[in-house]
Amino acid sequence: MYKDEASQLDAMIRYIKVNKLVSSLNRHDWAGFARSYNGPDFAKNQYDLKLLQAYKFIK
């Protein structure tokens, strides 16, 4: 896949920018980001709630 963590992070950042997901993150719109990134079944796996928990943990 990618040769190291830095390459993986760079790819993720580029994906977020190209797919115009930065505004969702800036607004803390976890559901909007998860829907765009993971697809319409994002709620089934609670990706939005996992993002919220991760944000609260690192904040």
PDBQT receptor file of N, H, CA, C and O in Angstrom, charges set to zero:
ATOM      1  N   MET A   1       0.831  -1.176   0.000  1.00  0.00    +0.000 N 
ATOM      2  CA  MET A   1       0.000   0.000   0.000  1.00  0.00    +0.000 C 
ATOM      3  C   MET A   1       0.877   1.241   0.000  1.00  0.00    +0.000 C 
ATOM      4  O   MET A   1       1.202   1.762  -1.067  1.00  0.00    +0.000 OA
ATOM      5  N   TYR A   2       1.265   1.720   1.165  1.00  0.00    +0.000 N 
ATOM      6  H   TYR A   2       1.001   1.296   2.032  1.00  0.00    +0.000 HD
ATOM      7  CA  TYR A   2       2.157   2.873   1.272  1.00  0.00    +0.000 C 
ATOM      8  C   TYR A   2       3.401   2.444   2.016  1.00  0.00    +0.000 C 
ATOM      9  O   TYR A   2       3.370   1.518   2.826  1.00  0.00    +0.000 OA
ATOM     10  N   LYS A   3       4.497   3.125   1.734  1.00  0.00    +0.000 N 
ATOM     11  H   LYS A   3       4.522   3.878   1.076  1.00  0.00    +0.000 HD
ATOM     12  CA  LYS A   3       5.771   2.673   2.296  1.00  0.00    +0.000 C 
ATOM     13  C   LYS A   3       5.939   2.995   3.776  1.00  0.00    +0.000 C 
ATOM     14  O   LYS A   3       6.695   2.318   4.473  1.00  0.00    +0.000 OA
ATOM     15  N   ASP A   4       5.240   4.025   4.266  1.00  0.00    +0.000 N 
ATOM     16  H   ASP A   4       4.626   4.575   3.700  1.00  0.00    +0.000 HD
ATOM     17  CA  ASP A   4       5.387   4.382   5.675  1.00  0.00    +0.000 C 
ATOM     18  C   ASP A   4       4.187   5.213   6.133  1.00  0.00    +0.000 C 
ATOM     19  O   ASP A   4       3.305   5.546   5.341  1.00  0.00    +0.000 OA
ATOM     20  N   GLU A   5       4.173   5.538   7.420  1.00  0.00    +0.000 N 
ATOM     21  H   GLU A   5       4.889   5.268   8.064  1.00  0.00    +0.000 HD
ATOM     22  CA  GLU A   5       3.055   6.287   7.990  1.00  0.00    +0.000 C 
ATOM     23  C   GLU A   5       2.928   7.672   7.381  1.00  0.00    +0.000 C 
ATOM     24  O   GLU A   5       1.814   8.150   7.167  1.00  0.00    +0.000 OA
ATOM     25  N   ALA A   6       4.048   8.325   7.097  1.00  0.00    +0.000 N 
ATOM     26  H   ALA A   6       4.953   7.937   7.271  1.00  0.00    +0.000 HD
ATOM     27  CA  ALA A   6       4.010   9.669   6.513  1.00  0.00    +0.000 C 
ATOM     28  C   ALA A   6       3.328   9.644   5.146  1.00  0.00    +0.000 C 
ATOM     29  O   ALA A   6       2.554  10.544   4.820  1.00  0.00    +0.000 OA
ATOM     30  N   SER A   7       3.611   8.627   4.358  1.00  0.00    +0.000 N 
ATOM     31  H   SER A   7       4.240   7.896   4.623  1.00  0.00    +0.000 HD
ATOM     32  CA  SER A   7       2.976   8.496   3.046  1.00  0.00    +0.000 C 
ATOM     33  C   SER A   7       1.478   8.240   3.187  1.00  0.00    +0.000 C 
ATOM     34  O   SER A   7       0.679   8.777   2.420  1.00  0.00    +0.000 OA
ATOM     35  N   GLN A   8       1.103   7.433   4.151  1.00  0.00    +0.000 N 
ATOM     36  H   GLN A   8       1.752   6.997   4.774  1.00  0.00    +0.000 HD
ATOM     37  CA  GLN A   8      -0.312   7.147   4.417  1.00  0.00    +0.000 C 
ATOM     38  C   GLN A   8      -1.036   8.427   4.832  1.00  0.00    +0.000 C 
ATOM     39  O   GLN A   8      -2.129   8.710   4.341  1.00  0.00    +0.000 OA
ATOM     40  N   LEU A   9      -0.432   9.196   5.733  1.00  0.00    +0.000 N 
ATOM     41  H   LEU A   9       0.456   8.966   6.132  1.00  0.00    +0.000 HD
ATOM     42  CA  LEU A   9      -1.032  10.447   6.187  1.00  0.00    +0.000 C 
ATOM     43  C   LEU A   9      -1.156  11.434   5.036  1.00  0.00    +0.000 C 
ATOM     44  O   LEU A   9      -2.187  12.092   4.896  1.00  0.00    +0.000 OA
ATOM     45  N   ASP A  10      -0.124  11.546   4.213  1.00  0.00    +0.000 N 
ATOM     46  H   ASP A  10       0.714  11.011   4.326  1.00  0.00    +0.000 HD
ATOM     47  CA  ASP A  10      -0.156  12.441   3.061  1.00  0.00    +0.000 C 
ATOM     48  C   ASP A  10      -1.287  12.062   2.108  1.00  0.00    +0.000 C 
ATOM     49  O   ASP A  10      -1.991  12.935   1.602  1.00  0.00    +0.000 OA
ATOM     50  N   ALA A  11      -1.461  10.782   1.866  1.00  0.00    +0.000 N 
ATOM     51  H   ALA A  11      -0.889  10.072   2.277  1.00  0.00    +0.000 HD
ATOM     52  CA  ALA A  11      -2.535  10.320   0.982  1.00  0.00    +0.000 C 
ATOM     53  C   ALA A  11      -3.906  10.668   1.561  1.00  0.00    +0.000 C 
ATOM     54  O   ALA A  11      -4.806  11.074   0.826  1.00  0.00    +0.000 OA
ATOM     55  N   MET A  12      -4.065  10.512   2.859  1.00  0.00    +0.000 N 
ATOM     56  H   MET A  12      -3.334  10.182   3.456  1.00  0.00    +0.000 HD
ATOM     57  CA  MET A  12      -5.340  10.829   3.504  1.00  0.00    +0.000 C 
ATOM     58  C   MET A  12      -5.639  12.317   3.412  1.00  0.00    +0.000 C 
ATOM     59  O   MET A  12      -6.770  12.704   3.116  1.00  0.00    +0.000 OA
ATOM     60  N   ILE A  13      -4.647  13.147   3.658  1.00  0.00    +0.000 N 
ATOM     61  H   ILE A  13      -3.729  12.832   3.898  1.00  0.00    +0.000 HD
ATOM     62  CA  ILE A  13      -4.835  14.594   3.570  1.00  0.00    +0.000 C 
ATOM     63  C   ILE A  13      -5.218  14.995   2.151  1.00  0.00    +0.000 C 
ATOM     64  O   ILE A  13      -6.123  15.807   1.959  1.00  0.00    +0.000 OA
ATOM     65  N   ARG A  14      -4.542  14.439   1.166  1.00  0.00    +0.000 N 
ATOM     66  H   ARG A  14      -3.806  13.779   1.322  1.00  0.00    +0.000 HD
ATOM     67  CA  ARG A  14      -4.883  14.740  -0.230  1.00  0.00    +0.000 C 
ATOM     68  C   ARG A  14      -6.311  14.296  -0.547  1.00  0.00    +0.000 C 
ATOM     69  O   ARG A  14      -7.043  15.010  -1.232  1.00  0.00    +0.000 OA
ATOM     70  N   TYR A  15      -6.708  13.135  -0.058  1.00  0.00    +0.000 N 
ATOM     71  H   TYR A  15      -6.114  12.555   0.499  1.00  0.00    +0.000 HD
ATOM     72  CA  TYR A  15      -8.070  12.640  -0.281  1.00  0.00    +0.000 C 
ATOM     73  C   TYR A  15      -9.092  13.607   0.318  1.00  0.00    +0.000 C 
ATOM     74  O   TYR A  15     -10.092  13.933  -0.322  1.00  0.00    +0.000 OA
ATOM     75  N   ILE A  16      -8.844  14.057   1.531  1.00  0.00    +0.000 N 
ATOM     76  H   ILE A  16      -8.032  13.791   2.051  1.00  0.00    +0.000 HD
ATOM     77  CA  ILE A  16      -9.757  14.981   2.203  1.00  0.00    +0.000 C 
ATOM     78  C   ILE A  16      -9.873  16.283   1.423  1.00  0.00    +0.000 C 
ATOM     79  O   ILE A  16     -10.975  16.805   1.257  1.00  0.00    +0.000 OA
ATOM     80  N   LYS A  17      -8.758  16.811   0.945  1.00  0.00    +0.000 N 
ATOM     81  H   LYS A  17      -7.863  16.386   1.080  1.00  0.00    +0.000 HD
ATOM     82  CA  LYS A  17      -8.779  18.066   0.189  1.00  0.00    +0.000 C 
ATOM     83  C   LYS A  17      -9.471  17.904  -1.160  1.00  0.00    +0.000 C 
ATOM     84  O   LYS A  17     -10.333  18.707  -1.516  1.00  0.00    +0.000 OA
ATOM     85  N   VAL A  18      -9.103  16.877  -1.907  1.00  0.00    +0.000 N 
ATOM     86  H   VAL A  18      -8.402  16.224  -1.618  1.00  0.00    +0.000 HD
ATOM     87  CA  VAL A  18      -9.661  16.657  -3.248  1.00  0.00    +0.000 C 
ATOM     88  C   VAL A  18     -11.174  16.439  -3.186  1.00  0.00    +0.000 C 
ATOM     89  O   VAL A  18     -11.903  16.885  -4.072  1.00  0.00    +0.000 OA
ATOM     90  N   ASN A  19     -11.638  15.763  -2.156  1.00  0.00    +0.000 N 
ATOM     91  H   ASN A  19     -11.046  15.401  -1.436  1.00  0.00    +0.000 HD
ATOM     92  CA  ASN A  19     -13.062  15.461  -2.022  1.00  0.00    +0.000 C 
ATOM     93  C   ASN A  19     -13.820  16.501  -1.203  1.00  0.00    +0.000 C 
ATOM     94  O   ASN A  19     -14.966  16.280  -0.810  1.00  0.00    +0.000 OA
ATOM     95  N   LYS A  20     -13.171  17.632  -0.951  1.00  0.00    +0.000 N 
ATOM     96  H   LYS A  20     -12.241  17.811  -1.270  1.00  0.00    +0.000 HD
ATOM     97  CA  LYS A  20     -13.801  18.776  -0.274  1.00  0.00    +0.000 C 
ATOM     98  C   LYS A  20     -14.433  18.402   1.072  1.00  0.00    +0.000 C 
ATOM     99  O   LYS A  20     -15.569  18.773   1.370  1.00  0.00    +0.000 OA
ATOM    100  N   LEU A  21     -13.670  17.665   1.865  1.00  0.00    +0.000 N 
ATOM    101  H   LEU A  21     -12.748  17.364   1.623  1.00  0.00    +0.000 HD
ATOM    102  CA  LEU A  21     -14.145  17.244   3.182  1.00  0.00    +0.000 C 
ATOM    103  C   LEU A  21     -13.590  18.106   4.308  1.00  0.00    +0.000 C 
ATOM    104  O   LEU A  21     -13.939  17.906   5.471  1.00  0.00    +0.000 OA
ATOM    105  N   VAL A  22     -12.730  19.060   3.973  1.00  0.00    +0.000 N 
ATOM    106  H   VAL A  22     -12.446  19.222   3.028  1.00  0.00    +0.000 HD
ATOM    107  CA  VAL A  22     -12.114  19.910   4.995  1.00  0.00    +0.000 C 
ATOM    108  C   VAL A  22     -13.179  20.686   5.762  1.00  0.00    +0.000 C 
ATOM    109  O   VAL A  22     -13.101  20.801   6.985  1.00  0.00    +0.000 OA
ATOM    110  N   SER A  23     -14.174  21.220   5.054  1.00  0.00    +0.000 N 
ATOM    111  H   SER A  23     -14.237  21.127   4.060  1.00  0.00    +0.000 HD
ATOM    112  CA  SER A  23     -15.196  22.020   5.729  1.00  0.00    +0.000 C 
ATOM    113  C   SER A  23     -15.992  21.184   6.729  1.00  0.00    +0.000 C 
ATOM    114  O   SER A  23     -16.367  21.682   7.790  1.00  0.00    +0.000 OA
ATOM    115  N   SER A  24     -16.249  19.933   6.403  1.00  0.00    +0.000 N 
ATOM    116  H   SER A  24     -15.945  19.528   5.541  1.00  0.00    +0.000 HD
ATOM    117  CA  SER A  24     -16.955  19.060   7.361  1.00  0.00    +0.000 C 
ATOM    118  C   SER A  24     -16.143  18.904   8.640  1.00  0.00    +0.000 C 
ATOM    119  O   SER A  24     -16.692  18.952   9.741  1.00  0.00    +0.000 OA
ATOM    120  N   LEU A  25     -14.847  18.719   8.495  1.00  0.00    +0.000 N 
ATOM    121  H   LEU A  25     -14.401  18.680   7.601  1.00  0.00    +0.000 HD
ATOM    122  CA  LEU A  25     -13.988  18.575   9.675  1.00  0.00    +0.000 C 
ATOM    123  C   LEU A  25     -13.918  19.875  10.465  1.00  0.00    +0.000 C 
ATOM    124  O   LEU A  25     -13.971  19.860  11.695  1.00  0.00    +0.000 OA
ATOM    125  N   ASN A  26     -13.801  20.999   9.764  1.00  0.00    +0.000 N 
ATOM    126  H   ASN A  26     -13.758  21.011   8.765  1.00  0.00    +0.000 HD
ATOM    127  CA  ASN A  26     -13.728  22.292  10.453  1.00  0.00    +0.000 C 
ATOM    128  C   ASN A  26     -14.998  22.592  11.236  1.00  0.00    +0.000 C 
ATOM    129  O   ASN A  26     -14.943  23.224  12.291  1.00  0.00    +0.000 OA
ATOM    130  N   ARG A  27     -16.138  22.144  10.727  1.00  0.00    +0.000 N 
ATOM    131  H   ARG A  27     -16.183  21.631   9.870  1.00  0.00    +0.000 HD
ATOM    132  CA  ARG A  27     -17.425  22.365  11.406  1.00  0.00    +0.000 C 
ATOM    133  C   ARG A  27     -17.726  21.287  12.445  1.00  0.00    +0.000 C 
ATOM    134  O   ARG A  27     -18.748  21.342  13.128  1.00  0.00    +0.000 OA
ATOM    135  N   HIS A  28     -16.842  20.321  12.558  1.00  0.00    +0.000 N 
ATOM    136  H   HIS A  28     -16.011  20.277  12.003  1.00  0.00    +0.000 HD
ATOM    137  CA  HIS A  28     -17.065  19.165  13.434  1.00  0.00    +0.000 C 
ATOM    138  C   HIS A  28     -18.332  18.418  13.030  1.00  0.00    +0.000 C 
ATOM    139  O   HIS A  28     -19.067  17.902  13.872  1.00  0.00    +0.000 OA
ATOM    140  N   ASP A  29     -18.567  18.374  11.729  1.00  0.00    +0.000 N 
ATOM    141  H   ASP A  29     -17.970  18.793  11.045  1.00  0.00    +0.000 HD
ATOM    142  CA  ASP A  29     -19.707  17.648  11.165  1.00  0.00    +0.000 C 
ATOM    143  C   ASP A  29     -19.269  16.210  10.918  1.00  0.00    +0.000 C 
ATOM    144  O   ASP A  29     -18.980  15.812   9.790  1.00  0.00    +0.000 OA
ATOM    145  N   TRP A  30     -19.229  15.450  11.992  1.00  0.00    +0.000 N 
ATOM    146  H   TRP A  30     -19.465  15.773  12.909  1.00  0.00    +0.000 HD
ATOM    147  CA  TRP A  30     -18.714  14.081  11.924  1.00  0.00    +0.000 C 
ATOM    148  C   TRP A  30     -19.583  13.199  11.037  1.00  0.00    +0.000 C 
ATOM    149  O   TRP A  30     -19.068  12.353  10.305  1.00  0.00    +0.000 OA
ATOM    150  N   ALA A  31     -20.896  13.391  11.098  1.00  0.00    +0.000 N 
ATOM    151  H   ALA A  31     -21.314  14.078  11.692  1.00  0.00    +0.000 HD
ATOM    152  CA  ALA A  31     -21.794  12.589  10.261  1.00  0.00    +0.000 C 
ATOM    153  C   ALA A  31     -21.583  12.914   8.783  1.00  0.00    +0.000 C 
ATOM    154  O   ALA A  31     -21.545  12.011   7.947  1.00  0.00    +0.000 OA
ATOM    155  N   GLY A  32     -21.447  14.191   8.462  1.00  0.00    +0.000 N 
ATOM    156  H   GLY A  32     -21.478  14.925   9.141  1.00  0.00    +0.000 HD
ATOM    157  CA  GLY A  32     -21.211  14.581   7.069  1.00  0.00    +0.000 C 
ATOM    158  C   GLY A  32     -19.906  14.026   6.537  1.00  0.00    +0.000 C 
ATOM    159  O   GLY A  32     -19.845  13.532   5.411  1.00  0.00    +0.000 OA
ATOM    160  N   PHE A  33     -18.856  14.106   7.351  1.00  0.00    +0.000 N 
ATOM    161  H   PHE A  33     -18.906  14.507   8.266  1.00  0.00    +0.000 HD
ATOM    162  CA  PHE A  33     -17.564  13.566   6.929  1.00  0.00    +0.000 C 
ATOM    163  C   PHE A  33     -17.652  12.054   6.751  1.00  0.00    +0.000 C 
ATOM    164  O   PHE A  33     -17.212  11.514   5.736  1.00  0.00    +0.000 OA
ATOM    165  N   ALA A  34     -18.222  11.377   7.743  1.00  0.00    +0.000 N 
ATOM    166  H   ALA A  34     -18.579  11.815   8.567  1.00  0.00    +0.000 HD
ATOM    167  CA  ALA A  34     -18.315   9.912   7.691  1.00  0.00    +0.000 C 
ATOM    168  C   ALA A  34     -19.156   9.456   6.506  1.00  0.00    +0.000 C 
ATOM    169  O   ALA A  34     -18.828   8.461   5.860  1.00  0.00    +0.000 OA
ATOM    170  N   ARG A  35     -20.236  10.174   6.216  1.00  0.00    +0.000 N 
ATOM    171  H   ARG A  35     -20.502  10.982   6.741  1.00  0.00    +0.000 HD
ATOM    172  CA  ARG A  35     -21.091   9.819   5.079  1.00  0.00    +0.000 C 
ATOM    173  C   ARG A  35     -20.301   9.937   3.774  1.00  0.00    +0.000 C 
ATOM    174  O   ARG A  35     -20.378   9.061   2.912  1.00  0.00    +0.000 OA
ATOM    175  N   SER A  36     -19.546  11.025   3.636  1.00  0.00    +0.000 N 
ATOM    176  H   SER A  36     -19.484  11.736   4.336  1.00  0.00    +0.000 HD
ATOM    177  CA  SER A  36     -18.767  11.238   2.412  1.00  0.00    +0.000 C 
ATOM    178  C   SER A  36     -17.615  10.246   2.293  1.00  0.00    +0.000 C 
ATOM    179  O   SER A  36     -17.314   9.775   1.196  1.00  0.00    +0.000 OA
ATOM    180  N   TYR A  37     -16.976   9.928   3.400  1.00  0.00    +0.000 N 
ATOM    181  H   TYR A  37     -17.221  10.310   4.291  1.00  0.00    +0.000 HD
ATOM    182  CA  TYR A  37     -15.801   9.057   3.370  1.00  0.00    +0.000 C 
ATOM    183  C   TYR A  37     -16.169   7.573   3.337  1.00  0.00    +0.000 C 
ATOM    184  O   TYR A  37     -15.570   6.795   2.594  1.00  0.00    +0.000 OA
ATOM    185  N   ASN A  38     -17.159   7.188   4.149  1.00  0.00    +0.000 N 
ATOM    186  H   ASN A  38     -17.645   7.820   4.752  1.00  0.00    +0.000 HD
ATOM    187  CA  ASN A  38     -17.491   5.767   4.304  1.00  0.00    +0.000 C 
ATOM    188  C   ASN A  38     -18.719   5.320   3.522  1.00  0.00    +0.000 C 
ATOM    189  O   ASN A  38     -18.982   4.122   3.422  1.00  0.00    +0.000 OA
ATOM    190  N   GLY A  39     -19.469   6.255   2.972  1.00  0.00    +0.000 N 
ATOM    191  H   GLY A  39     -19.255   7.228   3.053  1.00  0.00    +0.000 HD
ATOM    192  CA  GLY A  39     -20.654   5.904   2.203  1.00  0.00    +0.000 C 
ATOM    193  C   GLY A  39     -21.921   5.923   3.036  1.00  0.00    +0.000 C 
ATOM    194  O   GLY A  39     -21.885   6.219   4.231  1.00  0.00    +0.000 OA
ATOM    195  N   PRO A  40     -23.040   5.607   2.405  1.00  0.00    +0.000 N 
ATOM    196  CA  PRO A  40     -24.341   5.750   3.058  1.00  0.00    +0.000 C 
ATOM    197  C   PRO A  40     -24.562   4.848   4.276  1.00  0.00    +0.000 C 
ATOM    198  O   PRO A  40     -25.444   5.127   5.088  1.00  0.00    +0.000 OA
ATOM    199  N   ASP A  41     -23.798   3.798   4.414  1.00  0.00    +0.000 N 
ATOM    200  H   ASP A  41     -23.081   3.572   3.754  1.00  0.00    +0.000 HD
ATOM    201  CA  ASP A  41     -23.962   2.906   5.570  1.00  0.00    +0.000 C 
ATOM    202  C   ASP A  41     -23.061   3.285   6.744  1.00  0.00    +0.000 C 
ATOM    203  O   ASP A  41     -22.828   2.470   7.637  1.00  0.00    +0.000 OA
ATOM    204  N   PHE A  42     -22.553   4.526   6.744  1.00  0.00    +0.000 N 
ATOM    205  H   PHE A  42     -22.742   5.188   6.018  1.00  0.00    +0.000 HD
ATOM    206  CA  PHE A  42     -21.619   4.943   7.795  1.00  0.00    +0.000 C 
ATOM    207  C   PHE A  42     -22.215   4.777   9.187  1.00  0.00    +0.000 C 
ATOM    208  O   PHE A  42     -21.506   4.416  10.127  1.00  0.00    +0.000 OA
ATOM    209  N   ALA A  43     -23.517   5.040   9.325  1.00  0.00    +0.000 N 
ATOM    210  H   ALA A  43     -24.092   5.333   8.561  1.00  0.00    +0.000 HD
ATOM    211  CA  ALA A  43     -24.152   4.996  10.646  1.00  0.00    +0.000 C 
ATOM    212  C   ALA A  43     -24.197   3.572  11.199  1.00  0.00    +0.000 C 
ATOM    213  O   ALA A  43     -24.166   3.364  12.412  1.00  0.00    +0.000 OA
ATOM    214  N   LYS A  44     -24.270   2.608  10.304  1.00  0.00    +0.000 N 
ATOM    215  H   LYS A  44     -24.296   2.777   9.319  1.00  0.00    +0.000 HD
ATOM    216  CA  LYS A  44     -24.322   1.202  10.732  1.00  0.00    +0.000 C 
ATOM    217  C   LYS A  44     -23.102   0.843  11.582  1.00  0.00    +0.000 C 
ATOM    218  O   LYS A  44     -23.204   0.079  12.542  1.00  0.00    +0.000 OA
ATOM    219  N   ASN A  45     -21.963   1.398  11.219  1.00  0.00    +0.000 N 
ATOM    220  H   ASN A  45     -21.881   2.018  10.439  1.00  0.00    +0.000 HD
ATOM    221  CA  ASN A  45     -20.726   1.137  11.961  1.00  0.00    +0.000 C 
ATOM    222  C   ASN A  45     -20.354   2.269  12.912  1.00  0.00    +0.000 C 
ATOM    223  O   ASN A  45     -19.282   2.257  13.517  1.00  0.00    +0.000 OA
ATOM    224  N   GLN A  46     -21.237   3.233  13.037  1.00  0.00    +0.000 N 
ATOM    225  H   GLN A  46     -22.108   3.243  12.545  1.00  0.00    +0.000 HD
ATOM    226  CA  GLN A  46     -21.076   4.363  13.962  1.00  0.00    +0.000 C 
ATOM    227  C   GLN A  46     -19.767   5.131  13.743  1.00  0.00    +0.000 C 
ATOM    228  O   GLN A  46     -19.117   5.554  14.698  1.00  0.00    +0.000 OA
ATOM    229  N   TYR A  47     -19.392   5.303  12.465  1.00  0.00    +0.000 N 
ATOM    230  H   TYR A  47     -19.921   4.959  11.689  1.00  0.00    +0.000 HD
ATOM    231  CA  TYR A  47     -18.153   6.019  12.178  1.00  0.00    +0.000 C 
ATOM    232  C   TYR A  47     -18.208   7.461  12.674  1.00  0.00    +0.000 C 
ATOM    233  O   TYR A  47     -17.198   8.000  13.127  1.00  0.00    +0.000 OA
ATOM    234  N   ASP A  48     -19.383   8.089  12.591  1.00  0.00    +0.000 N 
ATOM    235  H   ASP A  48     -20.203   7.651  12.223  1.00  0.00    +0.000 HD
ATOM    236  CA  ASP A  48     -19.501   9.466  13.065  1.00  0.00    +0.000 C 
ATOM    237  C   ASP A  48     -19.264   9.545  14.573  1.00  0.00    +0.000 C 
ATOM    238  O   ASP A  48     -18.608  10.472  15.048  1.00  0.00    +0.000 OA
ATOM    239  N   LEU A  49     -19.785   8.599  15.311  1.00  0.00    +0.000 N 
ATOM    240  H   LEU A  49     -20.318   7.847  14.924  1.00  0.00    +0.000 HD
ATOM    241  CA  LEU A  49     -19.588   8.590  16.762  1.00  0.00    +0.000 C 
ATOM    242  C   LEU A  49     -18.138   8.280  17.127  1.00  0.00    +0.000 C 
ATOM    243  O   LEU A  49     -17.612   8.816  18.103  1.00  0.00    +0.000 OA
ATOM    244  N   LYS A  50     -17.501   7.427  16.352  1.00  0.00    +0.000 N 
ATOM    245  H   LYS A  50     -17.928   6.992  15.559  1.00  0.00    +0.000 HD
ATOM    246  CA  LYS A  50     -16.089   7.111  16.590  1.00  0.00    +0.000 C 
ATOM    247  C   LYS A  50     -15.210   8.329  16.327  1.00  0.00    +0.000 C 
ATOM    248  O   LYS A  50     -14.236   8.560  17.044  1.00  0.00    +0.000 OA
ATOM    249  N   LEU A  51     -15.551   9.111  15.296  1.00  0.00    +0.000 N 
ATOM    250  H   LEU A  51     -16.342   8.923  14.714  1.00  0.00    +0.000 HD
ATOM    251  CA  LEU A  51     -14.811  10.350  15.028  1.00  0.00    +0.000 C 
ATOM    252  C   LEU A  51     -14.993  11.338  16.179  1.00  0.00    +0.000 C 
ATOM    253  O   LEU A  51     -14.031  11.968  16.617  1.00  0.00    +0.000 OA
ATOM    254  N   LEU A  52     -16.220  11.471  16.664  1.00  0.00    +0.000 N 
ATOM    255  H   LEU A  52     -17.002  10.960  16.308  1.00  0.00    +0.000 HD
ATOM    256  CA  LEU A  52     -16.489  12.362  17.792  1.00  0.00    +0.000 C 
ATOM    257  C   LEU A  52     -15.697  11.933  19.024  1.00  0.00    +0.000 C 
ATOM    258  O   LEU A  52     -15.095  12.770  19.695  1.00  0.00    +0.000 OA
ATOM    259  N   GLN A  53     -15.693  10.654  19.321  1.00  0.00    +0.000 N 
ATOM    260  H   GLN A  53     -16.182   9.973  18.776  1.00  0.00    +0.000 HD
ATOM    261  CA  GLN A  53     -14.941  10.155  20.477  1.00  0.00    +0.000 C 
ATOM    262  C   GLN A  53     -13.448  10.413  20.320  1.00  0.00    +0.000 C 
ATOM    263  O   GLN A  53     -12.781  10.801  21.279  1.00  0.00    +0.000 OA
ATOM    264  N   ALA A  54     -12.923  10.200  19.127  1.00  0.00    +0.000 N 
ATOM    265  H   ALA A  54     -13.465   9.884  18.348  1.00  0.00    +0.000 HD
ATOM    266  CA  ALA A  54     -11.496  10.444  18.880  1.00  0.00    +0.000 C 
ATOM    267  C   ALA A  54     -11.175  11.923  19.034  1.00  0.00    +0.000 C 
ATOM    268  O   ALA A  54     -10.144  12.287  19.599  1.00  0.00    +0.000 OA
ATOM    269  N   TYR A  55     -12.059  12.771  18.530  1.00  0.00    +0.000 N 
ATOM    270  H   TYR A  55     -12.897  12.475  18.071  1.00  0.00    +0.000 HD
ATOM    271  CA  TYR A  55     -11.853  14.220  18.653  1.00  0.00    +0.000 C 
ATOM    272  C   TYR A  55     -11.839  14.629  20.126  1.00  0.00    +0.000 C 
ATOM    273  O   TYR A  55     -10.953  15.367  20.557  1.00  0.00    +0.000 OA
ATOM    274  N   LYS A  56     -12.809  14.156  20.890  1.00  0.00    +0.000 N 
ATOM    275  H   LYS A  56     -13.528  13.557  20.540  1.00  0.00    +0.000 HD
ATOM    276  CA  LYS A  56     -12.867  14.496  22.316  1.00  0.00    +0.000 C 
ATOM    277  C   LYS A  56     -11.629  13.985  23.057  1.00  0.00    +0.000 C 
ATOM    278  O   LYS A  56     -11.141  14.644  23.975  1.00  0.00    +0.000 OA
ATOM    279  N   PHE A  57     -11.125  12.830  22.669  1.00  0.00    +0.000 N 
ATOM    280  H   PHE A  57     -11.521  12.294  21.923  1.00  0.00    +0.000 HD
ATOM    281  CA  PHE A  57      -9.954  12.243  23.315  1.00  0.00    +0.000 C 
ATOM    282  C   PHE A  57      -8.704  13.090  23.088  1.00  0.00    +0.000 C 
ATOM    283  O   PHE A  57      -7.915  13.291  24.010  1.00  0.00    +0.000 OA
ATOM    284  N   ILE A  58      -8.520  13.590  21.855  1.00  0.00    +0.000 N 
ATOM    285  H   ILE A  58      -9.161  13.427  21.105  1.00  0.00    +0.000 HD
ATOM    286  CA  ILE A  58      -7.294  14.346  21.559  1.00  0.00    +0.000 C 
ATOM    287  C   ILE A  58      -7.422  15.831  21.843  1.00  0.00    +0.000 C 
ATOM    288  O   ILE A  58      -6.416  16.539  21.883  1.00  0.00    +0.000 OA
ATOM    289  N   LYS A  59      -8.633  16.313  22.040  1.00  0.00    +0.000 N 
ATOM    290  H   LYS A  59      -9.450  15.738  22.008  1.00  0.00    +0.000 HD
ATOM    291  CA  LYS A  59      -8.859  17.730  22.324  1.00  0.00    +0.000 C 
ATOM    292  C   LYS A  59      -8.358  18.036  23.677  1.00  0.00    +0.000 C 
ATOM    293  O   LYS A  59      -8.448  19.180  24.123  1.00  0.00    +0.000 OA
TER     294      LYS A  59
